[in-house]
Amino acid sequence: MRHSIVRKALLAGSMLATMTATASYAAAADEVPAAPAAAADDTGLGEIVVTATKRETNLQSTPIAISVVNTQVLKDRHVQSLYDLADGGVPSLRVATFEARQSALTIGIRGIVPLDANQPAREQGVGIYVDGVYLGRQHGLNAGLFDVERIEVLKGPQGTLFGRNTEGGALSIVSKAPSGVFGGRVDGGVGNYGAYNGDFHIDLPKMAGFSIKLDGVVQHQDATTKNPLAGQSGFNFYHRKGLRAAVRWQPTSSITNDFSYDVARDANTPFYSQLLNYNPNGCVAGPQAAAPNCRLPGTNYTALAGTVKPLLPGVVINGDSRMKVADIGVPQQPSVDKTHGFTNSLKWAVSPEIELRSITAWRGVDATQWDNSGGAHRVPVVNLTAACTAAKPCGFSRYSLADLRQRQFSQELQAVGTVGKIDYVAGLYYFNEHVSDDAATPNSNGVYLNAQGQAVYTILDPCTGSNGFGSQIGCRSIDRASEVWSKSYAAYGQVTYNATEQLHLTVGGRYTHDKKRGVLHFSRNVNYDVNPAAAIAAGYQPLRETWNRFNPMVTLAYDATDDLHLYAKYATGYRAGGASSRTANYQSFGPEDVKSYEIGLKSDFWDHRARFNLAGYIMDRKNSQVDISSIQSFNGSNFNNLVTINAAGTTKIRGIEADLTVNPLEGLTLNASYAYTYTKIPQVPVSYTAAGLTTTVNQQFYIVFTPRNAASGAIDYALPLGQGDTTLKFHFDGNYAQATQAFDQFGTKADASLIFNGRISLADIGIGDRKLTLGLWGRNLFNEQYVFRRDPSNSLPAAPTTSVTTGNINNILGDYGNFNAPRTYGLDASIRF
């Protein structure tokens, strides 16, 4: 695998050298509508319109670091959902799937990314918006994309105009609005692994001031790792479907009201979690010096006790390649996320100086998780002896079951306009969210020795399991169940003073008042609601917190020429605090705050055939929320204990981003981009208490899913055929990311990645009044195999429970991890009418 990476790195280097620099993955603007004033040369690069400042502006003259992923880029890269952006097409944007299911995505920008934002009382670090509506949870983010006009990646704190939880930036998805002109598009395709997809987009003619647009989508892929257990789902399967209806009402020339309703269902299974090695740190009972690498971060063990057990028969160790078939069959069914939403957006141009807007939205998500991807590769580790019998098999295979229900309402009022030399935005915002969840982790499989001393595998009773609890609803030992109510109120304003045609000063600020209330109903199968004594003994405290913040922003922009724009920016942001439902005491943590200093330039040159953008930034974050994770055996299952704390001191994040687009000759476009991200969290004193003794050790924490160096490049070539619009198109892209940490507390890294994608299409074939496009696409063309998530927790002693000086190694097994998706390819067709 390493030789493969080196070989492809040389190929990528050759490709990037051809392009001479870095360029914007987002620069292809074929289907991004130009502003009315756009007058770019037909042979040059087109203008890209964005709405990052709550008004339509030219990307190049907007003093914010932004990447735009438009319709053509989504098509060329076969991007069906947000997770398809995980290959690194926008180097500073990082997308990671939650281990237990693909539908819960972690989104990071510029090193602002949480490890586990799946908890109801935990917030994201990057705001996700769909048509101006903030999505409160990361659940359901991997649903199939509808008819997207563009995705704007706004980098750096966006705390003034976009609000809390936008420390790293914002990801804004803009849907295509009804046109009022009859027309549409139907797409369909097939691929390997039994894949198929189809979607339709229909615009109805405008009648009585109403325009209607309908969108539907279905996406399917069979499992890429088979499950040996008959009748059970394999791994890396998905089936997504959704519908969206949008209505635009324009009763007068000054009023536009957009209403939309969407509903989606995403059924999926997680990536397979392989056992990558066995006892890699050489853990053995005795003095700690005998096994110097067998040390859990934050502990101060002097000795190790217990036994590293042998592997069960049939368990496969494979740290080099993606397994096509799991070693042991397990019960597995798809996890399902159901999302829905109503949005109403009203715009009223009262006068040339002011436009009033209202954005009202109700949204919700229901998620049900069934994750058995680890099989025998996660704790509990079985000691296969004569004590494991047919009557009472020894249980293993942690079946992670969870349910989440979220509902949110938001209302935003805006006033946007221009008075003389002043452009302004002012707004009021209200957000109300209710979330509840529960989780259980029973064992699903058992093993015992028969009369001949041979290992026999069996599936445990779904109600009684191996310890009286199973996976069936009503038979579960509830690890945790919590409920959270959040309210947020904000008032904001931003003013740009255009002192001259070249000099622009922007000043803004946002005041936010957050209230969060949370309760832990169950912990470790104890109902705190009816057993307050147990809750008090665990140190449980309900969450009742209020936070107030003022987030200012100042930007000075200078247009040196019509094609060279410079800016310097100071911005702030904050992420709300919360509590961890994965702890018995519902341990709370406070907010974190970030300050950012950024300088940048945006330029067009070579008669608009080339575009170069550069940004450098310094971010300082206070009270960083970091996680300490461990699996603790409890009640015959294994509780995932996760403590979130605030790291004292200043976390340093430093970065450089560069983008270049070149159009050297007609039909040929070269794009590349690069991001350098340096992160450093100060050491944090971590204390453990057991048997009346306490140890405190300074521990190093890390920022997850953030490569130090990342780059992306693409080549696009369009060759007209004949006298009509028919065009032969070629697309090829490569994406590199240095290895990253997958956990806050472990220095262990995943693998570096280098992924290539491509597409060849014959576009706009005339068939009467219709246009047909045929395409052949491929993702991960060279079938690169790398571990994108490596978990060393099963390779290290357990957290202290009975002693702070002696570590227990009874559940040590080895690192386990997830390999990326294999090569996929297919054919598709699209007809536009």
Backbone hydrogen bonds, N-H to C=O, Kabsch-Sander energy under -0.5 kcal/mol:
donor,donor_aa,acceptor,acceptor_aa,energy
5,I,1,M,-2.0
6,V,2,R,-2.4
7,R,3,H,-2.7
8,K,4,S,-2.3
9,A,5,I,-2.3
10,L,6,V,-2.0
11,L,7,R,-1.5
12,A,8,K,-2.8
13,G,9,A,-2.8
14,S,10,L,-2.1
15,M,11,L,-2.0
16,L,12,A,-2.9
17,A,13,G,-2.4
18,T,14,S,-1.7
19,M,15,M,-1.0
20,T,16,L,-0.9
20,T,17,A,-0.7
23,A,659,D,-0.6
23,A,712,S,-0.5
27,A,24,S,-1.4
32,V,29,A,-1.1
38,A,35,A,-2.3
44,G,41,D,-1.9
45,L,608,H,-3.4
50,V,57,T,-2.6
53,T,55,R,-0.6
54,K,51,T,-1.8
57,T,50,V,-2.5
59,L,48,I,-3.3
61,S,58,N,-0.9
62,T,58,N,-0.7
62,T,59,L,-1.0
64,I,62,T,-2.5
66,I,64,I,-0.8
67,S,153,V,-1.8
69,V,151,I,-2.7
70,N,68,V,-0.7
71,T,149,E,-1.0
74,L,70,N,-2.3
75,K,71,T,-2.0
76,D,72,Q,-2.9
77,R,73,V,-2.2
78,H,75,K,-1.2
79,V,74,L,-2.9
80,Q,78,H,-0.8
82,L,141,L,-0.5
84,D,81,S,-1.4
85,L,82,L,-2.0
86,A,83,Y,-2.1
87,D,84,D,-0.7
88,G,85,L,-1.5
93,L,90,V,-2.1
94,R,92,S,-0.5
94,R,108,G,-3.2
96,A,106,T,-2.5
98,F,101,R,-0.5
98,F,104,A,-2.1
101,R,98,F,-0.7
105,L,103,S,-0.8
105,L,138,Q,-1.5
106,T,96,A,-3.4
107,I,105,L,-0.6
108,G,94,R,-3.0
109,I,112,I,-1.1
110,R,92,S,-1.4
112,I,109,I,-1.6
113,V,111,G,-0.9
122,R,119,Q,-1.9
127,G,169,G,-1.9
129,Y,127,G,-0.5
129,Y,171,L,-3.0
130,V,133,V,-2.1
131,D,173,I,-3.0
133,V,130,V,-1.5
134,Y,132,G,-0.5
135,L,128,I,-2.7
136,G,134,Y,-0.6
141,L,103,S,-0.8
141,L,138,Q,-1.4
142,N,103,S,-1.3
143,A,140,G,-1.3
145,L,80,Q,-2.7
148,V,146,F,-1.5
149,E,174,V,-2.5
150,R,174,V,-1.5
151,I,69,V,-2.3
152,E,172,S,-3.0
153,V,67,S,-3.3
153,V,151,I,-0.5
154,L,152,E,-0.8
154,L,170,A,-2.8
155,K,65,A,-2.7
155,K,153,V,-0.6
156,G,168,G,-2.2
158,Q,166,T,-2.2
159,G,572,T,-0.9
162,F,158,Q,-1.9
163,G,158,Q,-1.0
165,N,574,Y,-2.8
166,T,163,G,-0.6
166,T,574,Y,-0.5
168,G,125,G,-2.3
169,G,125,G,-0.6
170,A,154,L,-2.0
171,L,127,G,-3.1
172,S,152,E,-2.8
172,S,170,A,-0.6
173,I,129,Y,-3.2
173,I,171,L,-0.6
174,V,150,R,-2.7
174,V,172,S,-0.5
175,S,173,I,-0.5
176,K,147,D,-2.5
183,G,203,D,-1.9
185,R,201,H,-2.4
186,V,831,I,-2.1
187,D,199,D,-2.9
188,G,829,A,-2.3
189,G,197,N,-2.3
190,V,827,L,-2.3
191,G,195,A,-2.3
192,N,825,Y,-2.0
195,A,191,G,-0.5
195,A,192,N,-1.2
196,Y,220,H,-1.6
197,N,189,G,-2.2
198,G,218,V,-2.4
199,D,187,D,-2.0
200,F,216,G,-1.9
201,H,185,R,-2.3
202,I,214,L,-2.6
203,D,183,G,-3.5
204,L,212,I,-2.9
206,K,180,G,-2.4
207,M,210,F,-2.7
210,F,207,M,-2.3
211,S,248,R,-2.7
213,K,246,A,-2.7
214,L,202,I,-2.5
215,D,244,R,-2.8
216,G,200,F,-2.2
217,V,242,G,-2.4
218,V,198,G,-2.4
219,Q,240,R,-2.8
220,H,196,Y,-2.3
221,Q,238,Y,-2.6
222,D,193,Y,-2.9
224,T,235,F,-2.1
225,T,235,F,-1.6
226,K,324,K,-3.0
230,A,228,P,-0.6
232,Q,229,L,-1.6
233,S,332,Q,-2.5
235,F,225,T,-2.9
236,N,270,P,-1.4
238,Y,221,Q,-2.1
239,H,267,A,-2.7
240,R,219,Q,-3.3
241,K,265,R,-2.2
242,G,217,V,-2.2
243,L,263,V,-2.5
244,R,215,D,-2.7
245,A,261,Y,-2.6
246,A,213,K,-2.9
247,V,259,F,-3.3
248,R,211,S,-3.2
249,W,247,V,-0.5
249,W,257,N,-3.1
250,Q,209,G,-2.7
250,Q,248,R,-0.5
252,T,255,I,-0.6
255,I,252,T,-0.8
256,T,347,K,-2.6
257,N,249,W,-2.7
258,D,345,S,-3.3
259,F,247,V,-2.9
259,F,257,N,-0.5
260,S,343,T,-2.5
261,Y,245,A,-2.4
262,D,341,G,-2.1
263,V,243,L,-2.4
264,A,339,T,-2.6
265,R,241,K,-2.9
266,D,337,D,-2.7
267,A,239,H,-2.5
267,A,265,R,-0.5
268,N,335,S,-2.5
269,T,237,F,-2.2
273,S,373,S,-1.6
274,Q,272,Y,-0.9
274,Q,817,G,-2.5
275,L,316,V,-0.5
276,L,274,Q,-0.7
276,L,815,D,-2.5
277,N,815,D,-1.1
279,N,813,L,-2.4
282,G,279,N,-1.7
286,G,304,L,-2.7
288,Q,302,T,-2.9
290,A,287,P,-1.9
291,A,288,Q,-1.7
294,C,291,A,-1.7
295,R,293,N,-1.7
299,T,296,L,-1.9
300,N,804,V,-0.5
302,T,805,T,-3.4
303,A,805,T,-1.8
304,L,286,G,-3.2
305,A,807,G,-3.2
309,K,307,T,-0.8
315,V,312,L,-1.8
318,N,275,L,-2.9
318,N,316,V,-0.6
326,A,226,K,-2.8
335,S,268,N,-3.2
336,V,368,T,-2.1
337,D,266,D,-2.3
338,K,366,D,-2.8
339,T,264,A,-2.2
340,H,364,G,-2.0
341,G,262,D,-2.1
342,F,362,W,-2.9
343,T,260,S,-2.5
344,N,360,T,-2.9
345,S,258,D,-3.3
346,L,344,N,-0.5
346,L,358,S,-2.8
347,K,256,T,-2.8
348,W,356,L,-2.9
349,A,254,S,-3.0
350,V,348,W,-1.5
350,V,354,I,-0.7
351,S,354,I,-1.8
354,I,351,S,-1.0
355,E,416,V,-2.4
356,L,348,W,-2.7
357,R,414,Q,-2.7
358,S,346,L,-2.2
359,I,412,E,-2.7
360,T,344,N,-2.9
360,T,358,S,-0.5
361,A,410,S,-2.4
362,W,342,F,-2.2
363,R,408,Q,-2.4
364,G,340,H,-2.2
365,V,406,Q,-2.0
366,D,338,K,-2.5
367,A,404,L,-2.8
368,T,336,V,-2.5
369,Q,402,A,-3.8
371,D,400,S,-2.2
372,N,370,W,-0.5
375,G,372,N,-0.5
377,H,374,G,-2.8
378,R,375,G,-0.7
382,V,380,P,-0.5
384,L,382,V,-0.9
385,T,383,N,-1.2
388,C,385,T,-2.0
389,T,387,A,-0.9
389,T,392,K,-1.5
394,C,447,V,-2.4
395,G,393,P,-0.5
396,F,445,N,-2.6
398,R,375,G,-0.5
399,Y,397,S,-0.5
399,Y,442,P,-3.1
400,S,371,D,-3.1
400,S,398,R,-0.8
401,L,399,Y,-0.8
401,L,440,A,-3.1
402,A,369,Q,-1.5
403,D,438,D,-2.2
404,L,367,A,-2.6
405,R,436,S,-2.5
406,Q,365,V,-2.7
407,R,434,H,-2.2
408,Q,363,R,-2.8
409,F,432,N,-2.4
410,S,361,A,-2.4
411,Q,430,Y,-2.3
412,E,359,I,-2.2
413,L,428,L,-2.5
414,Q,357,R,-2.3
415,A,426,A,-2.6
416,V,355,E,-2.7
417,G,424,Y,-2.0
419,V,422,I,-3.0
422,I,419,V,-2.1
423,D,421,K,-0.5
423,D,496,T,-2.4
424,Y,417,G,-2.8
425,V,494,Q,-2.4
426,A,415,A,-2.0
427,G,492,Y,-2.6
428,L,413,L,-2.1
429,Y,490,A,-2.8
430,Y,411,Q,-2.1
431,F,488,S,-2.3
432,N,409,F,-2.7
433,E,486,S,-2.9
434,H,407,R,-2.5
435,V,484,V,-2.6
436,S,405,R,-2.1
437,D,482,S,-2.2
438,D,403,D,-1.9
439,A,480,R,-2.2
440,A,401,L,-2.5
441,T,477,S,-0.5
444,S,396,F,-0.7
444,S,397,S,-1.9
445,N,396,F,-2.2
446,G,458,T,-2.9
447,V,394,C,-1.4
448,Y,456,V,-1.9
449,L,388,C,-2.0
450,N,454,Q,-2.5
453,G,450,N,-2.2
456,V,448,Y,-2.8
458,T,446,G,-2.6
460,L,444,S,-2.1
460,L,458,T,-0.5
465,G,461,D,-2.8
467,N,464,T,-0.7
467,N,469,F,-0.6
468,G,464,T,-2.2
469,F,464,T,-0.8
470,G,463,C,-0.6
470,G,475,C,-2.3
472,Q,462,P,-3.1
475,C,472,Q,-2.4
478,I,476,R,-0.7
479,D,439,A,-2.0
479,D,477,S,-0.6
480,R,439,A,-1.3
481,A,522,F,-1.6
482,S,437,D,-1.7
483,E,519,V,-2.2
484,V,435,V,-3.1
485,W,517,R,-3.3
486,S,433,E,-2.7
487,K,515,K,-2.7
488,S,431,F,-2.6
489,Y,513,H,-2.4
490,A,429,Y,-2.4
491,A,511,Y,-1.9
492,Y,427,G,-2.5
493,G,509,G,-2.1
494,Q,425,V,-2.9
495,V,507,V,-2.9
496,T,423,D,-3.2
497,Y,495,V,-0.5
497,Y,505,L,-3.5
498,N,421,K,-3.2
498,N,496,T,-0.7
499,A,497,Y,-1.6
499,A,503,L,-0.5
500,T,503,L,-1.5
504,H,557,A,-2.8
505,L,497,Y,-2.4
506,T,504,H,-0.5
506,T,555,T,-3.3
507,V,495,V,-2.7
508,G,553,M,-2.8
509,G,493,G,-2.4
510,R,551,N,-1.2
511,Y,491,A,-2.8
512,T,510,R,-0.5
512,T,549,R,-3.0
513,H,489,Y,-3.0
514,D,547,W,-3.2
515,K,487,K,-2.9
516,K,545,E,-2.6
517,R,485,W,-2.9
518,G,543,L,-2.3
519,V,483,E,-2.5
521,H,481,A,-2.3
521,H,519,V,-0.7
522,F,481,A,-1.7
523,S,526,V,-1.7
524,R,479,D,-3.2
525,N,478,I,-3.3
526,V,523,S,-1.4
527,N,525,N,-0.5
528,Y,521,H,-2.4
528,Y,526,V,-1.0
529,D,521,H,-0.9
530,V,527,N,-0.7
531,N,527,N,-1.1
534,A,531,N,-0.6
535,A,531,N,-1.6
536,I,532,P,-2.6
537,A,533,A,-2.4
538,A,534,A,-1.6
539,G,536,I,-1.4
540,Y,535,A,-2.6
541,Q,585,N,-1.3
543,L,518,G,-2.5
544,R,542,P,-0.6
545,E,516,K,-2.5
547,W,514,D,-2.2
549,R,512,T,-2.3
551,N,510,R,-2.9
553,M,508,G,-2.3
554,V,570,Y,-2.6
555,T,506,T,-2.7
556,L,568,A,-2.7
557,A,504,H,-3.2
557,A,555,T,-0.5
558,Y,566,L,-3.1
559,D,502,Q,-2.7
560,A,558,Y,-1.2
560,A,564,L,-0.9
561,T,564,L,-1.6
564,L,561,T,-0.7
565,H,602,K,-3.0
566,L,558,Y,-3.0
567,Y,600,G,-2.3
568,A,556,L,-2.2
569,K,598,E,-3.5
570,Y,554,V,-3.1
571,A,596,S,-2.1
572,T,552,P,-0.8
573,G,594,V,-1.9
575,R,592,E,-2.4
578,G,589,F,-2.0
580,S,587,Q,-2.6
581,S,579,A,-0.7
583,T,580,S,-1.2
586,Y,583,T,-1.0
589,F,578,G,-2.5
592,E,575,R,-1.8
593,D,622,K,-1.7
594,V,573,G,-2.6
595,K,620,D,-2.4
596,S,571,A,-2.9
597,Y,618,I,-2.6
598,E,569,K,-2.9
599,I,616,G,-2.4
600,G,567,Y,-2.4
601,L,614,L,-2.6
602,K,565,H,-2.7
603,S,612,F,-1.9
604,D,563,D,-2.5
605,F,610,A,-2.5
609,R,605,F,-0.9
609,R,606,W,-1.2
610,A,605,F,-1.9
611,R,661,T,-2.6
612,F,603,S,-2.2
613,N,659,D,-2.8
614,L,601,L,-2.6
615,A,657,E,-2.6
616,G,599,I,-2.6
617,Y,655,G,-2.4
618,I,597,Y,-2.4
619,M,653,I,-3.4
620,D,595,K,-2.5
621,R,651,T,-2.6
622,K,593,D,-3.0
623,N,647,A,-0.5
623,N,649,G,-0.9
624,S,647,A,-0.7
626,V,624,S,-0.7
626,V,645,I,-2.8
628,I,643,V,-2.7
629,S,627,D,-0.5
630,S,641,N,-2.3
632,Q,630,S,-0.6
632,Q,639,F,-3.4
634,F,637,S,-2.7
637,S,634,F,-2.7
638,N,441,T,-0.9
639,F,632,Q,-3.0
641,N,630,S,-2.5
641,N,639,F,-1.1
642,L,640,N,-0.6
643,V,628,I,-2.6
644,T,642,L,-0.5
645,I,626,V,-2.6
645,I,643,V,-0.5
647,A,624,S,-3.2
647,A,645,I,-0.6
651,T,621,R,-3.1
651,T,649,G,-0.5
652,K,680,K,-2.5
653,I,619,M,-2.6
654,R,678,Y,-2.5
655,G,617,Y,-2.1
656,I,676,Y,-1.7
657,E,615,A,-2.9
658,A,674,Y,-2.2
659,D,613,N,-2.9
660,L,672,A,-1.9
661,T,611,R,-2.6
662,V,670,L,-2.6
663,N,609,R,-3.5
665,L,668,L,-0.6
668,L,665,L,-2.3
669,T,667,G,-0.5
669,T,716,D,-3.0
670,L,662,V,-3.1
671,N,714,A,-2.8
672,A,660,L,-1.6
673,S,712,S,-3.1
674,Y,658,A,-2.2
675,A,710,A,-2.7
676,Y,656,I,-2.9
677,T,708,R,-2.4
678,Y,654,R,-3.5
680,K,652,K,-2.0
681,I,701,F,-0.6
684,V,699,Q,-3.0
686,V,697,V,-2.9
688,Y,695,T,-2.2
690,A,693,L,-2.5
693,L,690,A,-2.2
695,T,688,Y,-2.3
697,V,686,V,-2.5
699,Q,684,V,-2.9
702,Y,744,D,-2.3
704,V,702,Y,-0.5
705,F,741,Q,-2.8
706,T,703,I,-0.6
710,A,675,A,-1.9
711,A,736,Y,-2.3
712,S,673,S,-2.7
713,G,734,G,-2.5
714,A,671,N,-3.5
715,I,732,F,-2.9
716,D,669,T,-2.6
717,Y,730,F,-2.4
718,A,667,G,-2.2
719,L,728,L,-3.0
721,L,726,T,-2.9
727,T,763,A,-2.2
728,L,719,L,-2.9
729,K,727,T,-0.6
729,K,761,S,-3.2
730,F,717,Y,-2.8
731,H,759,R,-2.6
732,F,715,I,-2.1
733,D,757,N,-2.6
734,G,713,G,-2.6
735,N,755,I,-2.3
736,Y,711,A,-3.1
737,A,753,S,-2.2
738,Q,709,N,-2.4
741,Q,703,I,-0.5
742,A,748,T,-0.7
750,A,740,T,-3.1
751,D,787,V,-2.9
753,S,737,A,-2.5
755,I,735,N,-2.5
757,N,733,D,-2.2
758,G,778,G,-2.6
759,R,731,H,-2.4
760,I,776,L,-2.6
761,S,729,K,-2.4
762,L,774,L,-2.9
763,A,727,T,-3.2
763,A,761,S,-0.7
765,I,772,L,-3.4
766,G,764,D,-0.5
767,I,770,R,-2.7
770,R,767,I,-1.9
771,K,832,R,-2.5
772,L,765,I,-2.5
773,T,830,S,-3.1
774,L,762,L,-2.3
775,G,828,D,-2.7
776,L,760,I,-2.9
777,W,826,G,-2.3
778,G,758,G,-2.5
779,R,824,T,-3.1
780,N,756,F,-0.5
781,L,756,F,-2.9
783,N,780,N,-2.4
786,Y,784,E,-0.5
788,F,786,Y,-0.7
788,F,818,N,-2.1
789,R,818,N,-1.1
791,D,816,Y,-3.2
795,S,792,P,-2.1
796,L,793,S,-0.9
798,A,808,N,-2.2
807,G,303,A,-2.6
807,G,805,T,-0.5
809,I,305,A,-2.6
809,I,807,G,-0.5
812,I,809,I,-1.5
813,L,794,N,-3.5
816,Y,791,D,-1.8
817,G,274,Q,-2.1
818,N,789,R,-2.0
819,F,272,Y,-0.5
820,N,786,Y,-1.9
824,T,779,R,-1.9
826,G,777,W,-2.1
827,L,190,V,-2.0
828,D,775,G,-2.3
829,A,188,G,-2.9
830,S,773,T,-2.5
831,I,186,V,-2.4
832,R,771,K,-3.1
833,F,184,G,-2.5
